[in-house]
Amino acid sequence: MTEPRTFIGRGLPYVDIRDLRGRLIVIEGSDAVGRSTQIRLLRDWLEVEGLAAIETGWTRSPLVKDTINLAKEGHMMNVLTLNLLYATDFADRLEHEIIPALRAGFIVLSDRYVYTAFARAIVRGADPQWMREIFGFALQPDLVLYLKADAKTLFRRSLLSKGLDYWESGRDQNPGLDPYDSFLRYQTRLLREFDHLAKDYNFVVINARRSVNAVQKALRENVAAAIPSLKTSSMKLNANTPPTNTNVPMVPS
């Protein structure tokens, strides 16, 4: 970053963030929008280009990920408890994965970030200010790339992948509706909230209804613009090329 790093809110008082010379790049978007595929392609490309990259993702903390999965299986979680668990997951990954990787000069590709928690909680009635205070320890990312597709596109993709998730279908909010109508109603509200967040936090919005290659090209162009050391001319797509560099340098400070 050309400017000193900051937290979204009050931050972590015991963590020094002055020497975090890596880059934090967030990929946001709803379920079935294609985040996992795009992050895999981005990471492969960055490593082929000679930059060290790691991936972190929502609810992947070894500390609480099993607890979160078990709690969600019961379909009885209230919004406050669920977001306290999300905050615990994120705090653990921030302190033990994200900040150490940034300090070592890695590019951190985050599959979702605190904005996912904001959007999901707000459409479920949580107070926006409370949510921002709970997650105020989050670092400001260098770049947020928001993969956006309409609710009907997301529904079709969900059916073709893992099926309809109880929570991502909003069935906790719409118990009387069939899964299709519940999904469309919930995702429409979620997309509206993401639009608000995009304006508040300067997301780069990417049309995710396009082909995988078209979306990946747009992502690479924006990532290259955020990392001066990256060869901006190297935009050629080659999804099948594995990383070949074994001596991978860090991002220059």
Secondary structure in CASP SS format (residue, H / E / C, confidence):
PFRMAT SS
TARGET T0000
AUTHOR 0000-0000-0000
METHOD secondary structure of the structure
MODEL  1
M C 1.00
T C 1.00
E C 1.00
P C 1.00
R C 1.00
T C 1.00
F E 1.00
I C 1.00
G C 1.00
R C 1.00
G C 1.00
L C 1.00
P C 1.00
Y C 1.00
V C 1.00
D C 1.00
I C 1.00
R C 1.00
D C 1.00
L C 1.00
R C 1.00
G C 1.00
R E 1.00
L E 1.00
I E 1.00
V E 1.00
I E 1.00
E E 1.00
G C 1.00
S C 1.00
D C 1.00
A C 1.00
V C 1.00
G C 1.00
R H 1.00
S H 1.00
T H 1.00
Q H 1.00
I H 1.00
R H 1.00
L H 1.00
L H 1.00
R H 1.00
D H 1.00
W H 1.00
L H 1.00
E H 1.00
V H 1.00
E C 1.00
G C 1.00
L C 1.00
A C 1.00
A E 1.00
I E 1.00
E E 1.00
T E 1.00
G E 1.00
W C 1.00
T C 1.00
R C 1.00
S C 1.00
P C 1.00
L C 1.00
V C 1.00
K H 1.00
D H 1.00
T H 1.00
I H 1.00
N H 1.00
L H 1.00
A H 1.00
K H 1.00
E H 1.00
G C 1.00
H C 1.00
M C 1.00
M C 1.00
N C 1.00
V H 1.00
L H 1.00
T H 1.00
L H 1.00
N H 1.00
L H 1.00
L H 1.00
Y H 1.00
A H 1.00
T H 1.00
D H 1.00
F H 1.00
A H 1.00
D H 1.00
R H 1.00
L H 1.00
E H 1.00
H H 1.00
E H 1.00
I H 1.00
I H 1.00
P H 1.00
A H 1.00
L H 1.00
R H 1.00
A C 1.00
G C 1.00
F C 1.00
I E 1.00
V E 1.00
L E 1.00
S E 1.00
D E 1.00
R C 1.00
Y C 1.00
V H 1.00
Y H 1.00
T H 1.00
A H 1.00
F H 1.00
A H 1.00
R H 1.00
A H 1.00
I H 1.00
V H 1.00
R C 1.00
G C 1.00
A C 1.00
D C 1.00
P H 1.00
Q H 1.00
W H 1.00
M H 1.00
R H 1.00
E H 1.00
I H 1.00
F C 1.00
G C 1.00
F C 1.00
A C 1.00
L E 1.00
Q C 1.00
P C 1.00
D C 1.00
L E 1.00
V E 1.00
L E 1.00
Y E 1.00
L E 1.00
K E 1.00
A C 1.00
D C 1.00
A H 1.00
K H 1.00
T H 1.00
L H 1.00
F H 1.00
R H 1.00
R H 1.00
S H 1.00
L H 1.00
L H 1.00
S C 1.00
K C 1.00
G C 1.00
L C 1.00
D C 1.00
Y C 1.00
W C 1.00
E C 1.00
S C 1.00
G C 1.00
R C 1.00
D C 1.00
Q C 1.00
N C 1.00
P C 1.00
G C 1.00
L C 1.00
D C 1.00
P H 1.00
Y H 1.00
D H 1.00
S H 1.00
F H 1.00
L H 1.00
R H 1.00
Y H 1.00
Q H 1.00
T H 1.00
R H 1.00
L H 1.00
L H 1.00
R H 1.00
E H 1.00
F H 1.00
D H 1.00
H H 1.00
L H 1.00
A H 1.00
K H 1.00
D H 1.00
Y C 1.00
N C 1.00
F C 1.00
V E 1.00
V E 1.00
I E 1.00
N E 1.00
A C 1.00
R C 1.00
R C 1.00
S C 1.00
V H 1.00
N H 1.00
A H 1.00
V H 1.00
Q H 1.00
K H 1.00
A H 1.00
L H 1.00
R H 1.00
E H 1.00
N H 1.00
V H 1.00
A H 1.00
A H 1.00
A H 1.00
I C 1.00
P C 1.00
S C 1.00
L C 1.00
K C 1.00
T C 1.00
S C 1.00
S C 1.00
M C 1.00
K C 1.00
L C 1.00
N C 1.00
A C 1.00
N C 1.00
T C 1.00
P C 1.00
P C 1.00
T C 1.00
N C 1.00
T C 1.00
N C 1.00
V C 1.00
P C 1.00
M C 1.00
V C 1.00
P C 1.00
S C 1.00
END
